[in-house]
């Protein structure tokens, strides 16, 4: 839903454009910050072991994937701005969504795979 607000803010003409961006961008930022906190400190509410090797591996792997997607997204946006600058406004929310959701999905997948082995 938050992504839809940001994308609508780029596509909808008129008075709705600033309203969508005004609400969508900060909420998307807060959602991304929440996902980062979950990835960096999983299970804060259940007293996790800070020396847990599996959690350290998960955090490292998800941050590595997140940074990789950020680099690819920025490269794609840069190339798009060189060859088709009018599509940059459409591609920015998509790139932002991919960079925010990739670590979360990877962490959840790794966590499910580890839980299936028990």
Buried (B, 14 or more C-beta within 10 A) or exposed (E): EBBEBBBBBBEBEEEEBEBBBEBBBEBBEEBBEEBBEBBEEBEEEEEEEEEEEEBEEBBEBBBEBBEEBBEBBEEBBEEBBEEEEEEBEEBBBBBBBBBBBBBBEBBBEBBEEEEEEE
